[in-house]
Amino acid sequence: MLTAITGKTAILLMLADPVSHIRGSALINSSFKEMNLDAAISPIHVLPEDVPFCLDAIRRMRNVAGLGITIPHKIPVYSLVDEVTEAAQRMGAVNFVRRNSDGTLVGHNIDGEGFIRGLKAHEFAPVGKKVLVVGAGGVGRAIALALTEAGVSSLSIANRTFAKAEALAREGAAIAPACNSKAVDLDDPAALEDIDLLVNATSLGMHEGDPLPLAVDGLSAATTVAEVIISPAMTPLLQAAQDRGCITIPGDAMLKPQPQLVAQFLGLRPRAE
């Protein structure tokens, strides 16, 4: 059960479209309670065309400490806030926003750091590994670039729009020239050959009836498979990977380290006894 929300509680809002799939807010609230922080977060359903108006309103909400930003708003919000951190600049996307006391909004991105911490919590060390990331959107960018910074030896990017995958691969190569960063064809079975980690950074698997993000016929049992989707916990991709004997890492692994990072970024305070 959540601790009581009062007028002293720091309020966070999680912007998404839609919100029916959101489960991360429950995990964050539970973590805030464990850390004895006087803070609470709730999803709010905001259509893409309404995001600028929503942010303008939040600038005037004095007890809103910040925002969580999720699908499909991570990239658009980047250009709508007043300032972005270095991490957000590298990613070109925002997944948390701090509201300063003067109403200005600062965008940050902890998706990449959260993902790397989640891998390590599941005893997967990225240094020297060969990785395939499917998806080059906001979360895909954050994960791909964080993996290059974490020392992977090879980074392949697959995306429906090949040019977008190429652009992200070039960015990865610029960050870590020693890493073999390249775009690969989403439909090429060879993309799964000799990889240590497969990451689904798309929304495919979130809704019933979704296709797999890519064909997994060539997936080896030696490959670890990681998701970014939190609900359902067992996505079709994770199930297919388990059926092939792969180690799997669920989507909430990326989220579990984030409440502490959020608390630091927002400067959240302990609840008064």
N, C-alpha and C positions, 0 to 999 in steps of 0.2 A: 504494500500500500504506500502511495506517495505521501510525503510529509505535507502538511498544510501549506497552501499558497496564501501569502499575505501581501499587504501593500509594500513590504520590504523585499519581497522576492524579486530577483532578477528574472525577467521574462525573456524567453527566446522563442522565436517563431521559425518553423521549417517550411520554406516555400517550395511547393511542388505542384505538378499537374500530370496525372491525378494524384490523390492522396490515399486512395483506398488500400494501396499496397504498402504504405509506410509502416515500418515496424521499428526503425532506428530510434525514433523518439522515445519509445519505451525503454530501450537499452540505455540511452543517454540519461533519462530521468532516474533510472535505477542506479546508474553510476554516480550521478550527482548526490543521490541520497547516501550511498556508501562513502562518498568523500565529505559528507556533511556540509554540502554547499547549499546555500539558500537560492536555488535557481530551478527553473522548470522550463521545458520546451514542449511546444505543441505544433503539429502540422497545420498549415493553412493552405487551402486550395486556391491558387492564383493562376489564371490563364496567362500565356505569354504576353498578350497585348496589354495586360493590366499590370505587369511587373513594374514599369516606371512609376505608375500612380501609387502602387503599394509601397515602394521604397520612399517616395515623397511623404506618404503618411507616416511611415515608421520614423522618419527623421524628426517627427513631432511627438512621438510617443516616448515620454521621458523615462518610463520604467522598463522599456525594451532594451536589454543589454546587447542583443545581437540576433543574428539570423543563421539558420542552417539553409543551405541552398542545394537542391537536388534536381533530378530530371524534370523538365528539360531546360532549367534556368542557369546552369553553371557558367556557360560561356556568355550569354547575354548580360548577366549581372556584372560581369567583369568590366564592361564599358559604362555601367550605370552608377557605380559607386564613386566616391570622391577621391579615393586613394587605394592603391593595392600594395601588398607586401611584395618582397622580392620573390618569395615562393609562388605567389599568384602570378607574378609577371612571367616567370619561367613556364608556368603551366598554361597561361592564357585563359584561365578559368578560375572561378571562385566557388568554394563550398562552405565557407563561413564568413560572416560579416560582423564586425564590431561597430556598435553605435557609440560614438563618443558623446561626452556630455553636451557638446555644442550642436549635436545632431548630425555631424558629418559621419560618413560611413566608410569603413576601411575593409577592403576585401582580402581574404587570406585563402590559402589552399593547403589542407592537411591530408587530402586523399592519398597523395603519394607516400608521405611519411607513415600514415596509418596503415597503408598496404604493406610496406616493408616491415613494419613492426609486427603486423599480423602474420607474415610469412615466417619471421624469426620465432614467433610464439609457437608456430607449428613445426619448428625445427627444420625449416628450409632456409639455407643460407644462400643468397643470390650471387655472391662473388664467384665469378668464373663460369656461371651457368649460361645455358642457351635457352632463350625464352621466345615464345610466340604470344603476342598480345593481339586479340581480336577486338577491334573497335578503336577509333581514333577521335572520339568525341571528348567531352570534358574530363570524364573519369579515365578514359583510355590514355589521354595525353598525360595526366598526372601520374598514372602508373608507369607508363613507358619511360618518361623522363626520370622518374625516381629510380627505376631499375637501372638505367644507364649510370646514374650517380652512385648507385649501390655496387657497381662493379661487375655487372653481367658481361660475359664475353661476346655474346651474340644476341641481338634484339631484332626480331622480325615483327612487322606490323601488317595485319590484314584488315581491310576495311572495304565496305561496299563501294565507296568511291576511292579508286586506286590512287588518284592524285593526292588525296588527303593523307593516305598512308605514306606516300613518298615524302610529303612535306614533313610529317612527323619523324620519319626515319632520318631525314637530313638534320632536324633539330637534335635528335639523339646523338648523331655523329659529331655535331658541333660541341656538345657537352662532353662527350667522352670519345675522342678520336680513336682510341684503341679498341672500342667496341664495334663489332661488325653490325651496323644498323642498316636494315634494308626493308623495303616494302615487298610483300609477297601476295600472290593471287589468292583470294579467299577460297577459290574452288580447286586449288592445286593440292592434291594429296601429299606431295613432297614437302609441303610446309610443315607437316607434323613429324617429319623424319628427324631423328637425332636431336630432339629438344628435351630439356629437363623440366620445363614449366610451360603450361598452357594457361593463359588468363582470358576469361571471358569478360570484356569490359563493355559489352553491349547490354541492352535491355531485354534481349531475347532470352526467354525462360521465365520472365516475370508473370506472363499471362498464360492461362491454360490454352493449349493448342499452338503455342509458339513453336516454330521450328528450332532445331539446334543452330547455334551461331555459325557452325561449320560442320562438314562431314567428319566423323571421327573413325572411319574405317581403318585408317592407318595409325591410330593412337596406340602407343606402346604402354605396357604396364609399368615401365620405368619412368614415365612422365607424371609429374605431379600436376593436378588440375585445380585451378583456383577460380572462384566466382567473385563477382561484385554484387550480385543480387542477394538481398537479405531474405525476401519473402517471395516464393517459398524457399525454405531452408535447403531442401533437396530439389534442385532444378533438374530438368532433363539432361543437361550436360553433365552435372555431377553424378547422376544416376548411371549414365552411359559410361562415364569414366570408372565408376566403382565396378560396373559389370565387366570391365576389362582389366580389373585388378590394380587400377591406379590409386595412389594416395590422393585424397581430395581435401581442399581447404574451402570452407563455406564462406559466403559473402560477409557474414558478421565478423569475420576475423579482421577485416579492414576497419570496421567501425569500432570494435572494442577498445582500441587504444586512443580513440579520438576524444572521448569526454575529458580526459586529463589534458590533452593538447588544447581543447577548446577553453577549458577553465583557465589555463595559463594565458591564452590569447585575449580572452575577454576580461581577465582580472576578477573572476568571480570570487566572492567572499564566503567564509564559513557561516553557517547558520548560528545565530546568537542562541546561547543556552537559556 
